[in-house]
């Protein structure tokens, strides 16, 4: 499991070390790790370090100092290192002296480097790049190694509201910060350099593949179709039959013991998934261990009746799509969620989230998701490239999908079916959401790579929900393969 800490937590953890260690010790630890990663990046891209050109973009403060000390180390390894000082009057004096002593030089121009080190703004900085820095970055075409975070990206929210760096690699010092998972597209590959911090409980967590594989339910010798989870799916309508097919198919593919479909698309579902047990309404479906309700049911009286029936049950319920739109319109239903005897999981995208709360989730998606979960007494999965999952107690899981290839119609229906199947096995809602989101994103990436064909370029276009569903079972096998054999 990866742990992420806000800047306030990291700075509090650094304070006792800064007070007890000789001045500059932490910076040199960080710079040593930064230089190592930069050298590895040079070797992987150009075959070596000696004779390669490195440009440091140096701002004021500690990130600039980290870059300068790392530049000195790279110069000693034979690289030609040039520092561009964005604020010469506030440059880190000791770091600049070290660079010059090693033979590095200072220039007002970045030149044509093989690698750039972004030391413009640190974790205490806020807001976009200033015009001079933005102009420098815009003219570069070399890969960038970011110092702790890409400059111009908010360290705690991952938000970008103007010019910002997009890094090939980000070197995090001491601890991972929220930016590293919330803005993965900006950070590139993230490398963690330990500097000796004693850290508290994390603010955010993300599951690694082995943990997802370990949590994925597998049948034991004494299991039958009932003990492996019976999930009820209320999805689809005359207008949107595909939602029923996708959500039900995802539940089947996610290895539910039994899928009971209850809705107006039974014929379409059975034509695609004959193993599903179908009924015309939730009241007639029989006993289930969790419900999925909402995809494609519409917001008319028929959809409202289906949602009310499901929410009156005493089992976990996942509400998605039209179910969320109905909650936004019918405040009595939303108010009653806290009183339910079993957990409720809401899975909105940004637009649905805004309809539920009257405010958009950005720029601080974590705080917004936490607030909704606490206020309504539910678990919330906020969809996006970085999926944010918060439970009523404020615990947060984040899953960075690594791409946006699943940003297509119907992919949310697939996610609902997957997570619903996991809920039916007894996984608590936050874990079911985190595990399902990880499998969903991996399936999307597998599908994108396969559709790239001979070009080898994954994700030339977003993949269809059907393609994603077709890669779900291989994704589960891959996640299970990460579990060490006992």
Buried (B, 14 or more C-beta within 10 A) or exposed (E): EBBBBBBEBBEBBBEEBEEEEEEBBBBBBBBBBBBBBBBBBBEEBEEBBEEBBBBBBBBBBBBBBBBBBBBBBBBBBBBBBBBBBBBEEEBBEBBBEBBBEBEBEBEEEBEEBBBBBBBBBBBEBEBBBBEEBBEBBEEBEBBBBBBBBBBBBBBBBBBBEEBBBBBBBBBBBBBBBBBBBBBBBBBBEBBBBEBEBEEEEBBBBBBBBBBBBBBBBEEEEEEEEEBBBBBBBBBBBEEBBBBBBBBBBBBBBBBBBBBBBBBBBBEBBBEBBEEBBBBEBBEEBEEBBBBBBBBBBBBEEBBBBBBBBBBEBEBBBBBBBBBBBBBBEBEEBBEBBEEBEBBBBBBBBBEBBBBBBEEEBBEBBBBBBBBBBBEBBBBBBBBBBBBBBBBBEEBBBBBBBBBBBBBBEBBBBBBBBBBBBBBBBBBBBBBBBBBBBBBBBBBBBBBBBBBBEEEEEBBEEBBBBBBBBBBBBBBBEBBBEEBEEE
